[in-house]
């Protein structure tokens, strides 16, 4: 996917947060409103809604592997 997006402005809508982890800017929506904005590392460090979603997906992924 990185090859397809190289040199282009791209909008990706995803429920699986690993899909957008490398995006320059992530807009986090909740109930139709943008509630957070930043890159993956900044959003995790902020400990807000994005971090909660990401951690929940990560925990679910580990549980299903075990």
CHARMM-style PDB file with segment names, atoms N, HN, CA, C and O in Angstrom:
ATOM      1  N   UNK     1       0.813  -1.178   0.000  1.00  0.00      PROA
ATOM      2  CA  UNK     1       0.000   0.000   0.000  1.00  0.00      PROA
ATOM      3  C   UNK     1       0.869   1.260   0.000  1.00  0.00      PROA
ATOM      4  O   UNK     1       0.495   2.263  -0.607  1.00  0.00      PROA
ATOM      5  N   UNK     2       2.011   1.223   0.664  1.00  0.00      PROA
ATOM      6  HN  UNK     2       2.316   0.408   1.158  1.00  0.00      PROA
ATOM      7  CA  UNK     2       2.905   2.378   0.696  1.00  0.00      PROA
ATOM      8  C   UNK     2       3.347   2.765  -0.708  1.00  0.00      PROA
ATOM      9  O   UNK     2       3.473   3.951  -1.014  1.00  0.00      PROA
ATOM     10  N   UNK     3       3.582   1.781  -1.556  1.00  0.00      PROA
ATOM     11  HN  UNK     3       3.480   0.818  -1.306  1.00  0.00      PROA
ATOM     12  CA  UNK     3       4.003   2.059  -2.930  1.00  0.00      PROA
ATOM     13  C   UNK     3       2.902   2.792  -3.693  1.00  0.00      PROA
ATOM     14  O   UNK     3       3.190   3.705  -4.467  1.00  0.00      PROA
ATOM     15  N   UNK     4       1.661   2.407  -3.485  1.00  0.00      PROA
ATOM     16  HN  UNK     4       1.426   1.666  -2.857  1.00  0.00      PROA
ATOM     17  CA  UNK     4       0.541   3.055  -4.165  1.00  0.00      PROA
ATOM     18  C   UNK     4       0.338   4.496  -3.701  1.00  0.00      PROA
ATOM     19  O   UNK     4      -0.091   5.341  -4.488  1.00  0.00      PROA
ATOM     20  N   UNK     5       0.635   4.784  -2.453  1.00  0.00      PROA
ATOM     21  HN  UNK     5       0.983   4.098  -1.814  1.00  0.00      PROA
ATOM     22  CA  UNK     5       0.397   6.112  -1.898  1.00  0.00      PROA
ATOM     23  C   UNK     5       1.580   7.054  -2.061  1.00  0.00      PROA
ATOM     24  O   UNK     5       1.437   8.257  -1.843  1.00  0.00      PROA
ATOM     25  N   UNK     6       2.739   6.541  -2.436  1.00  0.00      PROA
ATOM     26  HN  UNK     6       2.856   5.563  -2.612  1.00  0.00      PROA
ATOM     27  CA  UNK     6       3.953   7.351  -2.533  1.00  0.00      PROA
ATOM     28  C   UNK     6       3.727   8.556  -3.450  1.00  0.00      PROA
ATOM     29  O   UNK     6       3.302   8.397  -4.595  1.00  0.00      PROA
ATOM     30  N   UNK     7       4.010   9.752  -2.950  1.00  0.00      PROA
ATOM     31  HN  UNK     7       4.355   9.882  -2.020  1.00  0.00      PROA
ATOM     32  CA  UNK     7       3.879  10.966  -3.741  1.00  0.00      PROA
ATOM     33  C   UNK     7       2.457  11.456  -3.923  1.00  0.00      PROA
ATOM     34  O   UNK     7       2.210  12.336  -4.747  1.00  0.00      PROA
ATOM     35  N   UNK     8       1.516  10.905  -3.172  1.00  0.00      PROA
ATOM     36  HN  UNK     8       1.716  10.189  -2.502  1.00  0.00      PROA
ATOM     37  CA  UNK     8       0.106  11.267  -3.313  1.00  0.00      PROA
ATOM     38  C   UNK     8      -0.492  11.604  -1.949  1.00  0.00      PROA
ATOM     39  O   UNK     8      -0.034  11.131  -0.908  1.00  0.00      PROA
ATOM     40  N   UNK     9      -1.514  12.424  -1.990  1.00  0.00      PROA
ATOM     41  HN  UNK     9      -1.886  12.808  -2.835  1.00  0.00      PROA
ATOM     42  CA  UNK     9      -2.322  12.638  -0.798  1.00  0.00      PROA
ATOM     43  C   UNK     9      -3.374  11.543  -0.775  1.00  0.00      PROA
ATOM     44  O   UNK     9      -4.111  11.360  -1.744  1.00  0.00      PROA
ATOM     45  N   UNK    10      -3.443  10.822   0.322  1.00  0.00      PROA
ATOM     46  HN  UNK    10      -2.845  10.970   1.110  1.00  0.00      PROA
ATOM     47  CA  UNK    10      -4.362   9.683   0.413  1.00  0.00      PROA
ATOM     48  C   UNK    10      -5.205   9.783   1.675  1.00  0.00      PROA
ATOM     49  O   UNK    10      -4.718  10.189   2.730  1.00  0.00      PROA
ATOM     50  N   UNK    11      -6.464   9.413   1.556  1.00  0.00      PROA
ATOM     51  HN  UNK    11      -6.859   9.084   0.698  1.00  0.00      PROA
ATOM     52  CA  UNK    11      -7.359   9.311   2.702  1.00  0.00      PROA
ATOM     53  C   UNK    11      -7.694   7.842   2.890  1.00  0.00      PROA
ATOM     54  O   UNK    11      -8.141   7.169   1.961  1.00  0.00      PROA
ATOM     55  N   UNK    12      -7.472   7.355   4.097  1.00  0.00      PROA
ATOM     56  HN  UNK    12      -7.109   7.901   4.852  1.00  0.00      PROA
ATOM     57  CA  UNK    12      -7.757   5.956   4.404  1.00  0.00      PROA
ATOM     58  C   UNK    12      -8.726   5.929   5.582  1.00  0.00      PROA
ATOM     59  O   UNK    12      -8.483   6.555   6.614  1.00  0.00      PROA
ATOM     60  N   UNK    13      -9.799   5.214   5.420  1.00  0.00      PROA
ATOM     61  HN  UNK    13      -9.996   4.705   4.582  1.00  0.00      PROA
ATOM     62  CA  UNK    13     -10.754   5.027   6.510  1.00  0.00      PROA
ATOM     63  C   UNK    13     -10.600   3.584   6.974  1.00  0.00      PROA
ATOM     64  O   UNK    13     -10.743   2.650   6.185  1.00  0.00      PROA
ATOM     65  N   UNK    14     -10.305   3.407   8.267  1.00  0.00      PROA
ATOM     66  HN  UNK    14     -10.188   4.166   8.909  1.00  0.00      PROA
ATOM     67  CA  UNK    14      -9.996   2.060   8.735  1.00  0.00      PROA
ATOM     68  C   UNK    14     -10.522   1.833  10.147  1.00  0.00      PROA
ATOM     69  O   UNK    14     -10.548   2.741  10.978  1.00  0.00      PROA
ATOM     70  N   UNK    15     -10.934   0.611  10.388  1.00  0.00      PROA
ATOM     71  HN  UNK    15     -10.913  -0.127   9.713  1.00  0.00      PROA
ATOM     72  CA  UNK    15     -11.284   0.186  11.745  1.00  0.00      PROA
ATOM     73  C   UNK    15     -10.092  -0.522  12.381  1.00  0.00      PROA
ATOM     74  O   UNK    15      -9.914  -0.479  13.598  1.00  0.00      PROA
ATOM     75  N   UNK    16      -9.291  -1.163  11.568  1.00  0.00      PROA
ATOM     76  HN  UNK    16      -9.436  -1.198  10.579  1.00  0.00      PROA
ATOM     77  CA  UNK    16      -8.086  -1.829  12.069  1.00  0.00      PROA
ATOM     78  C   UNK    16      -6.975  -0.779  12.130  1.00  0.00      PROA
ATOM     79  O   UNK    16      -6.477  -0.336  11.095  1.00  0.00      PROA
ATOM     80  N   UNK    17      -6.594  -0.389  13.331  1.00  0.00      PROA
ATOM     81  HN  UNK    17      -6.998  -0.748  14.172  1.00  0.00      PROA
ATOM     82  CA  UNK    17      -5.672   0.724  13.498  1.00  0.00      PROA
ATOM     83  C   UNK    17      -4.265   0.419  13.011  1.00  0.00      PROA
ATOM     84  O   UNK    17      -3.508   1.346  12.724  1.00  0.00      PROA
ATOM     85  N   UNK    18      -3.895  -0.840  12.911  1.00  0.00      PROA
ATOM     86  HN  UNK    18      -4.510  -1.593  13.144  1.00  0.00      PROA
ATOM     87  CA  UNK    18      -2.577  -1.170  12.366  1.00  0.00      PROA
ATOM     88  C   UNK    18      -2.457  -0.731  10.910  1.00  0.00      PROA
ATOM     89  O   UNK    18      -1.349  -0.526  10.415  1.00  0.00      PROA
ATOM     90  N   UNK    19      -3.585  -0.585  10.221  1.00  0.00      PROA
ATOM     91  HN  UNK    19      -4.485  -0.752  10.623  1.00  0.00      PROA
ATOM     92  CA  UNK    19      -3.594  -0.143   8.826  1.00  0.00      PROA
ATOM     93  C   UNK    19      -3.114   1.297   8.702  1.00  0.00      PROA
ATOM     94  O   UNK    19      -2.492   1.650   7.700  1.00  0.00      PROA
ATOM     95  N   UNK    20      -3.388   2.130   9.692  1.00  0.00      PROA
ATOM     96  HN  UNK    20      -3.893   1.843  10.506  1.00  0.00      PROA
ATOM     97  CA  UNK    20      -3.067   3.551   9.599  1.00  0.00      PROA
ATOM     98  C   UNK    20      -1.903   3.968  10.496  1.00  0.00      PROA
ATOM     99  O   UNK    20      -1.601   5.157  10.596  1.00  0.00      PROA
ATOM    100  N   UNK    21      -1.268   3.038  11.127  1.00  0.00      PROA
ATOM    101  HN  UNK    21      -1.513   2.072  11.046  1.00  0.00      PROA
ATOM    102  CA  UNK    21      -0.196   3.319  12.085  1.00  0.00      PROA
ATOM    103  C   UNK    21       0.911   4.195  11.506  1.00  0.00      PROA
ATOM    104  O   UNK    21       1.472   5.020  12.228  1.00  0.00      PROA
ATOM    105  N   UNK    22       1.241   4.041  10.226  1.00  0.00      PROA
ATOM    106  HN  UNK    22       0.785   3.371   9.639  1.00  0.00      PROA
ATOM    107  CA  UNK    22       2.339   4.790   9.612  1.00  0.00      PROA
ATOM    108  C   UNK    22       1.897   6.079   8.927  1.00  0.00      PROA
ATOM    109  O   UNK    22       2.703   6.720   8.253  1.00  0.00      PROA
ATOM    110  N   UNK    23       0.644   6.467   9.083  1.00  0.00      PROA
ATOM    111  HN  UNK    23      -0.011   5.946   9.631  1.00  0.00      PROA
ATOM    112  CA  UNK    23       0.144   7.693   8.454  1.00  0.00      PROA
ATOM    113  C   UNK    23       0.813   8.923   9.066  1.00  0.00      PROA
ATOM    114  O   UNK    23       1.145   8.937  10.251  1.00  0.00      PROA
ATOM    115  N   UNK    24       1.005   9.957   8.241  1.00  0.00      PROA
ATOM    116  HN  UNK    24       0.735   9.946   7.278  1.00  0.00      PROA
ATOM    117  CA  UNK    24       1.574  11.213   8.739  1.00  0.00      PROA
ATOM    118  C   UNK    24       0.640  11.880   9.743  1.00  0.00      PROA
ATOM    119  O   UNK    24       1.087  12.390  10.771  1.00  0.00      PROA
ATOM    120  N   UNK    25      -0.645  11.874   9.445  1.00  0.00      PROA
ATOM    121  HN  UNK    25      -1.008  11.460   8.611  1.00  0.00      PROA
ATOM    122  CA  UNK    25      -1.653  12.481  10.314  1.00  0.00      PROA
ATOM    123  C   UNK    25      -2.857  11.558  10.406  1.00  0.00      PROA
ATOM    124  O   UNK    25      -3.358  11.069   9.393  1.00  0.00      PROA
ATOM    125  N   UNK    26      -3.312  11.329  11.617  1.00  0.00      PROA
ATOM    126  HN  UNK    26      -2.905  11.726  12.439  1.00  0.00      PROA
ATOM    127  CA  UNK    26      -4.486  10.497  11.869  1.00  0.00      PROA
ATOM    128  C   UNK    26      -5.553  11.387  12.501  1.00  0.00      PROA
ATOM    129  O   UNK    26      -5.299  12.074  13.491  1.00  0.00      PROA
ATOM    130  N   UNK    27      -6.740  11.363  11.920  1.00  0.00      PROA
ATOM    131  HN  UNK    27      -6.946  10.805  11.117  1.00  0.00      PROA
ATOM    132  CA  UNK    27      -7.889  12.053  12.511  1.00  0.00      PROA
ATOM    133  C   UNK    27      -8.744  10.993  13.191  1.00  0.00      PROA
ATOM    134  O   UNK    27      -9.172  10.035  12.549  1.00  0.00      PROA
ATOM    135  N   UNK    28      -8.993  11.156  14.469  1.00  0.00      PROA
ATOM    136  HN  UNK    28      -8.645  11.935  14.991  1.00  0.00      PROA
ATOM    137  CA  UNK    28      -9.768  10.186  15.237  1.00  0.00      PROA
ATOM    138  C   UNK    28     -11.185  10.728  15.394  1.00  0.00      PROA
ATOM    139  O   UNK    28     -11.396  11.822  15.919  1.00  0.00      PROA
ATOM    140  N   UNK    29     -12.149   9.939  14.928  1.00  0.00      PROA
ATOM    141  HN  UNK    29     -11.977   9.050  14.502  1.00  0.00      PROA
ATOM    142  CA  UNK    29     -13.546  10.366  15.002  1.00  0.00      PROA
ATOM    143  C   UNK    29     -14.302   9.554  16.046  1.00  0.00      PROA
ATOM    144  O   UNK    29     -14.070   8.360  16.235  1.00  0.00      PROA
ATOM    145  N   UNK    30     -15.209  10.245  16.710  1.00  0.00      PROA
ATOM    146  HN  UNK    30     -15.398  11.215  16.556  1.00  0.00      PROA
ATOM    147  CA  UNK    30     -16.084   9.589  17.686  1.00  0.00      PROA
ATOM    148  C   UNK    30     -17.457  10.248  17.580  1.00  0.00      PROA
ATOM    149  O   UNK    30     -17.582  11.463  17.738  1.00  0.00      PROA
ATOM    150  N   UNK    31     -18.464   9.461  17.316  1.00  0.00      PROA
ATOM    151  HN  UNK    31     -18.362   8.474  17.187  1.00  0.00      PROA
ATOM    152  CA  UNK    31     -19.833   9.964  17.166  1.00  0.00      PROA
ATOM    153  C   UNK    31     -19.922  11.076  16.122  1.00  0.00      PROA
ATOM    154  O   UNK    31     -20.675  12.035  16.294  1.00  0.00      PROA
ATOM    155  N   UNK    32     -19.152  10.946  15.038  1.00  0.00      PROA
ATOM    156  HN  UNK    32     -18.540  10.167  14.899  1.00  0.00      PROA
ATOM    157  CA  UNK    32     -19.211  11.899  13.932  1.00  0.00      PROA
ATOM    158  C   UNK    32     -18.357  13.139  14.090  1.00  0.00      PROA
ATOM    159  O   UNK    32     -18.354  13.994  13.205  1.00  0.00      PROA
ATOM    160  N   UNK    33     -17.637  13.262  15.187  1.00  0.00      PROA
ATOM    161  HN  UNK    33     -17.640  12.568  15.906  1.00  0.00      PROA
ATOM    162  CA  UNK    33     -16.787  14.425  15.435  1.00  0.00      PROA
ATOM    163  C   UNK    33     -15.320  14.014  15.501  1.00  0.00      PROA
ATOM    164  O   UNK    33     -14.995  12.933  15.992  1.00  0.00      PROA
ATOM    165  N   UNK    34     -14.433  14.882  15.005  1.00  0.00      PROA
ATOM    166  HN  UNK    34     -14.697  15.761  14.607  1.00  0.00      PROA
ATOM    167  CA  UNK    34     -12.998  14.651  15.152  1.00  0.00      PROA
ATOM    168  C   UNK    34     -12.636  15.014  16.587  1.00  0.00      PROA
ATOM    169  O   UNK    34     -12.800  16.159  17.008  1.00  0.00      PROA
ATOM    170  N   UNK    35     -12.142  14.031  17.332  1.00  0.00      PROA
ATOM    171  HN  UNK    35     -12.008  13.101  16.990  1.00  0.00      PROA
ATOM    172  CA  UNK    35     -11.839  14.246  18.748  1.00  0.00      PROA
ATOM    173  C   UNK    35     -10.344  14.290  19.037  1.00  0.00      PROA
ATOM    174  O   UNK    35      -9.925  14.783  20.084  1.00  0.00      PROA
ATOM    175  N   UNK    36      -9.539  13.774  18.106  1.00  0.00      PROA
ATOM    176  HN  UNK    36      -9.880  13.374  17.255  1.00  0.00      PROA
ATOM    177  CA  UNK    36      -8.088  13.808  18.270  1.00  0.00      PROA
ATOM    178  C   UNK    36      -7.442  13.872  16.895  1.00  0.00      PROA
ATOM    179  O   UNK    36      -8.028  13.465  15.891  1.00  0.00      PROA
ATOM    180  N   UNK    37      -6.218  14.393  16.877  1.00  0.00      PROA
ATOM    181  HN  UNK    37      -5.743  14.723  17.692  1.00  0.00      PROA
ATOM    182  CA  UNK    37      -5.470  14.476  15.628  1.00  0.00      PROA
ATOM    183  C   UNK    37      -3.986  14.407  15.955  1.00  0.00      PROA
ATOM    184  O   UNK    37      -3.530  15.028  16.915  1.00  0.00      PROA
ATOM    185  N   UNK    38      -3.237  13.660  15.167  1.00  0.00      PROA
ATOM    186  HN  UNK    38      -3.608  13.156  14.387  1.00  0.00      PROA
ATOM    187  CA  UNK    38      -1.800  13.552  15.359  1.00  0.00      PROA
ATOM    188  C   UNK    38      -1.276  12.312  14.676  1.00  0.00      PROA
ATOM    189  O   UNK    38      -2.003  11.645  13.940  1.00  0.00      PROA
ATOM    190  N   UNK    39      -0.008  11.999  14.919  1.00  0.00      PROA
ATOM    191  HN  UNK    39       0.582  12.541  15.518  1.00  0.00      PROA
ATOM    192  CA  UNK    39       0.519  10.744  14.384  1.00  0.00      PROA
ATOM    193  C   UNK    39       0.344   9.646  15.436  1.00  0.00      PROA
ATOM    194  O   UNK    39      -0.052   9.911  16.571  1.00  0.00      PROA
ATOM    195  N   UNK    40       0.642   8.435  15.043  1.00  0.00      PROA
ATOM    196  HN  UNK    40       0.964   8.220  14.121  1.00  0.00      PROA
ATOM    197  CA  UNK    40       0.413   7.275  15.915  1.00  0.00      PROA
ATOM    198  C   UNK    40       1.091   7.438  17.278  1.00  0.00      PROA
ATOM    199  O   UNK    40       0.466   7.227  18.318  1.00  0.00      PROA
ATOM    200  N   UNK    41       2.358   7.811  17.264  1.00  0.00      PROA
ATOM    201  HN  UNK    41       2.865   7.983  16.420  1.00  0.00      PROA
ATOM    202  CA  UNK    41       3.106   7.898  18.522  1.00  0.00      PROA
ATOM    203  C   UNK    41       2.556   8.998  19.433  1.00  0.00      PROA
ATOM    204  O   UNK    41       2.427   8.804  20.642  1.00  0.00      PROA
ATOM    205  N   UNK    42       2.232  10.157  18.844  1.00  0.00      PROA
ATOM    206  HN  UNK    42       2.337  10.314  17.862  1.00  0.00      PROA
ATOM    207  CA  UNK    42       1.693  11.255  19.645  1.00  0.00      PROA
ATOM    208  C   UNK    42       0.328  10.904  20.234  1.00  0.00      PROA
ATOM    209  O   UNK    42       0.039  11.228  21.386  1.00  0.00      PROA
ATOM    210  N   UNK    43      -0.507  10.241  19.438  1.00  0.00      PROA
ATOM    211  HN  UNK    43      -0.273   9.978  18.502  1.00  0.00      PROA
ATOM    212  CA  UNK    43      -1.840   9.867  19.921  1.00  0.00      PROA
ATOM    213  C   UNK    43      -1.762   8.825  21.033  1.00  0.00      PROA
ATOM    214  O   UNK    43      -2.537   8.878  21.988  1.00  0.00      PROA
ATOM    215  N   UNK    44      -0.833   7.882  20.916  1.00  0.00      PROA
ATOM    216  HN  UNK    44      -0.203   7.839  20.141  1.00  0.00      PROA
ATOM    217  CA  UNK    44      -0.657   6.908  22.005  1.00  0.00      PROA
ATOM    218  C   UNK    44      -0.164   7.596  23.269  1.00  0.00      PROA
ATOM    219  O   UNK    44      -0.637   7.307  24.368  1.00  0.00      PROA
ATOM    220  N   UNK    45       0.797   8.514  23.104  1.00  0.00      PROA
ATOM    221  HN  UNK    45       1.181   8.749  22.211  1.00  0.00      PROA
ATOM    222  CA  UNK    45       1.360   9.215  24.257  1.00  0.00      PROA
ATOM    223  C   UNK    45       0.315  10.086  24.955  1.00  0.00      PROA
ATOM    224  O   UNK    45       0.386  10.284  26.168  1.00  0.00      PROA
ATOM    225  N   UNK    46      -0.655  10.607  24.195  1.00  0.00      PROA
ATOM    226  HN  UNK    46      -0.712  10.445  23.209  1.00  0.00      PROA
ATOM    227  CA  UNK    46      -1.698  11.456  24.777  1.00  0.00      PROA
ATOM    228  C   UNK    46      -2.639  10.655  25.675  1.00  0.00      PROA
ATOM    229  O   UNK    46      -3.279  11.215  26.565  1.00  0.00      PROA
ATOM    230  N   UNK    47      -2.721   9.346  25.440  1.00  0.00      PROA
ATOM    231  HN  UNK    47      -2.202   8.891  24.717  1.00  0.00      PROA
ATOM    232  CA  UNK    47      -3.538   8.488  26.296  1.00  0.00      PROA
ATOM    233  C   UNK    47      -5.034   8.719  26.189  1.00  0.00      PROA
ATOM    234  O   UNK    47      -5.769   8.471  27.145  1.00  0.00      PROA
ATOM    235  N   UNK    48      -5.492   9.188  25.043  1.00  0.00      PROA
ATOM    236  HN  UNK    48      -4.895   9.389  24.266  1.00  0.00      PROA
ATOM    237  CA  UNK    48      -6.915   9.469  24.855  1.00  0.00      PROA
ATOM    238  C   UNK    48      -7.674   8.329  24.207  1.00  0.00      PROA
ATOM    239  O   UNK    48      -7.355   7.156  24.400  1.00  0.00      PROA
ATOM    240  N   UNK    49      -8.677   8.694  23.437  1.00  0.00      PROA
ATOM    241  HN  UNK    49      -8.936   9.647  23.280  1.00  0.00      PROA
ATOM    242  CA  UNK    49      -9.571   7.730  22.797  1.00  0.00      PROA
ATOM    243  C   UNK    49      -8.816   6.807  21.837  1.00  0.00      PROA
ATOM    244  O   UNK    49      -9.054   5.600  21.825  1.00  0.00      PROA
ATOM    245  N   UNK    50      -7.902   7.372  21.028  1.00  0.00      PROA
ATOM    246  HN  UNK    50      -7.709   8.353  21.037  1.00  0.00      PROA
ATOM    247  CA  UNK    50      -7.123   6.560  20.093  1.00  0.00      PROA
ATOM    248  C   UNK    50      -6.314   5.512  20.856  1.00  0.00      PROA
ATOM    249  O   UNK    50      -6.291   4.343  20.471  1.00  0.00      PROA
ATOM    250  N   UNK    51      -5.665   5.918  21.913  1.00  0.00      PROA
ATOM    251  HN  UNK    51      -5.683   6.867  22.226  1.00  0.00      PROA
ATOM    252  CA  UNK    51      -4.861   4.982  22.708  1.00  0.00      PROA
ATOM    253  C   UNK    51      -5.734   3.873  23.285  1.00  0.00      PROA
ATOM    254  O   UNK    51      -5.336   2.708  23.299  1.00  0.00      PROA
ATOM    255  N   UNK    52      -6.914   4.231  23.755  1.00  0.00      PROA
ATOM    256  HN  UNK    52      -7.237   5.177  23.744  1.00  0.00      PROA
ATOM    257  CA  UNK    52      -7.841   3.223  24.284  1.00  0.00      PROA
ATOM    258  C   UNK    52      -8.231   2.217  23.201  1.00  0.00      PROA
ATOM    259  O   UNK    52      -8.218   1.008  23.433  1.00  0.00      PROA
ATOM    260  N   UNK    53      -8.579   2.729  22.009  1.00  0.00      PROA
ATOM    261  HN  UNK    53      -8.589   3.710  21.820  1.00  0.00      PROA
ATOM    262  CA  UNK    53      -8.953   1.848  20.900  1.00  0.00      PROA
ATOM    263  C   UNK    53      -7.791   0.948  20.488  1.00  0.00      PROA
ATOM    264  O   UNK    53      -7.965  -0.255  20.292  1.00  0.00      PROA
ATOM    265  N   UNK    54      -6.610   1.540  20.358  1.00  0.00      PROA
ATOM    266  HN  UNK    54      -6.469   2.517  20.517  1.00  0.00      PROA
ATOM    267  CA  UNK    54      -5.437   0.788  19.919  1.00  0.00      PROA
ATOM    268  C   UNK    54      -5.102  -0.309  20.926  1.00  0.00      PROA
ATOM    269  O   UNK    54      -4.857  -1.454  20.547  1.00  0.00      PROA
ATOM    270  N   UNK    55      -5.094   0.042  22.187  1.00  0.00      PROA
ATOM    271  HN  UNK    55      -5.294   0.973  22.495  1.00  0.00      PROA
ATOM    272  CA  UNK    55      -4.770  -0.950  23.221  1.00  0.00      PROA
ATOM    273  C   UNK    55      -5.814  -2.057  23.277  1.00  0.00      PROA
ATOM    274  O   UNK    55      -5.469  -3.218  23.493  1.00  0.00      PROA
ATOM    275  N   UNK    56      -7.075  -1.718  23.087  1.00  0.00      PROA
ATOM    276  HN  UNK    56      -7.355  -0.775  22.911  1.00  0.00      PROA
ATOM    277  CA  UNK    56      -8.134  -2.733  23.075  1.00  0.00      PROA
ATOM    278  C   UNK    56      -7.948  -3.688  21.901  1.00  0.00      PROA
ATOM    279  O   UNK    56      -8.127  -4.896  22.058  1.00  0.00      PROA
ATOM    280  N   UNK    57      -7.591  -3.168  20.727  1.00  0.00      PROA
ATOM    281  HN  UNK    57      -7.446  -2.186  20.600  1.00  0.00      PROA
ATOM    282  CA  UNK    57      -7.363  -4.037  19.568  1.00  0.00      PROA
ATOM    283  C   UNK    57      -6.139  -4.911  19.782  1.00  0.00      PROA
ATOM    284  O   UNK    57      -6.143  -6.087  19.419  1.00  0.00      PROA
ATOM    285  N   UNK    58      -5.093  -4.345  20.369  1.00  0.00      PROA
ATOM    286  HN  UNK    58      -5.090  -3.390  20.664  1.00  0.00      PROA
ATOM    287  CA  UNK    58      -3.870  -5.098  20.613  1.00  0.00      PROA
ATOM    288  C   UNK    58      -4.128  -6.230  21.605  1.00  0.00      PROA
ATOM    289  O   UNK    58      -3.666  -7.352  21.395  1.00  0.00      PROA
ATOM    290  N   UNK    59      -4.853  -5.950  22.674  1.00  0.00      PROA
ATOM    291  HN  UNK    59      -5.227  -5.039  22.845  1.00  0.00      PROA
ATOM    292  CA  UNK    59      -5.172  -6.975  23.675  1.00  0.00      PROA
ATOM    293  C   UNK    59      -6.024  -8.085  23.072  1.00  0.00      PROA
ATOM    294  O   UNK    59      -5.814  -9.261  23.370  1.00  0.00      PROA
ATOM    295  N   UNK    60      -6.982  -7.719  22.228  1.00  0.00      PROA
ATOM    296  HN  UNK    60      -7.153  -6.764  21.986  1.00  0.00      PROA
ATOM    297  CA  UNK    60      -7.837  -8.703  21.563  1.00  0.00      PROA
ATOM    298  C   UNK    60      -7.014  -9.585  20.644  1.00  0.00      PROA
ATOM    299  O   UNK    60      -7.239 -10.792  20.565  1.00  0.00      PROA
ATOM    300  N   UNK    61      -6.058  -8.981  19.946  1.00  0.00      PROA
ATOM    301  HN  UNK    61      -5.875  -8.000  20.009  1.00  0.00      PROA
ATOM    302  CA  UNK    61      -5.199  -9.725  19.024  1.00  0.00      PROA
ATOM    303  C   UNK    61      -4.349 -10.745  19.773  1.00  0.00      PROA
ATOM    304  O   UNK    61      -4.205 -11.882  19.325  1.00  0.00      PROA
ATOM    305  N   UNK    62      -3.787 -10.345  20.905  1.00  0.00      PROA
ATOM    306  HN  UNK    62      -3.903  -9.420  21.269  1.00  0.00      PROA
ATOM    307  CA  UNK    62      -2.956 -11.253  21.702  1.00  0.00      PROA
ATOM    308  C   UNK    62      -3.810 -12.387  22.273  1.00  0.00      PROA
ATOM    309  O   UNK    62      -3.390 -13.544  22.271  1.00  0.00      PROA
ATOM    310  N   UNK    63      -5.003 -12.056  22.760  1.00  0.00      PROA
ATOM    311  HN  UNK    63      -5.345 -11.116  22.762  1.00  0.00      PROA
ATOM    312  CA  UNK    63      -5.884 -13.072  23.348  1.00  0.00      PROA
ATOM    313  C   UNK    63      -6.293 -14.117  22.319  1.00  0.00      PROA
ATOM    314  O   UNK    63      -6.390 -15.300  22.644  1.00  0.00      PROA
ATOM    315  N   UNK    64      -6.534 -13.693  21.080  1.00  0.00      PROA
ATOM    316  HN  UNK    64      -6.454 -12.732  20.815  1.00  0.00      PROA
ATOM    317  CA  UNK    64      -6.959 -14.649  20.054  1.00  0.00      PROA
ATOM    318  C   UNK    64      -5.802 -15.527  19.584  1.00  0.00      PROA
ATOM    319  O   UNK    64      -6.033 -16.607  19.041  1.00  0.00      PROA
ATOM    320  N   UNK    65      -4.554 -15.076  19.785  1.00  0.00      PROA
ATOM    321  HN  UNK    65      -4.367 -14.199  20.227  1.00  0.00      PROA
ATOM    322  CA  UNK    65      -3.391 -15.876  19.392  1.00  0.00      PROA
ATOM    323  C   UNK    65      -3.048 -16.913  20.454  1.00  0.00      PROA
ATOM    324  O   UNK    65      -2.484 -17.962  20.146  1.00  0.00      PROA
ATOM    325  N   UNK    66      -3.392 -16.617  21.710  1.00  0.00      PROA
ATOM    326  HN  UNK    66      -3.850 -15.764  21.961  1.00  0.00      PROA
ATOM    327  CA  UNK    66      -3.005 -17.469  22.822  1.00  0.00      PROA
ATOM    328  C   UNK    66      -3.874 -18.608  22.984  1.00  0.00      PROA
ATOM    329  OT1 UNK    66      -3.667 -19.419  23.887  1.00  0.00      PROA
TER     330      UNK     66
END
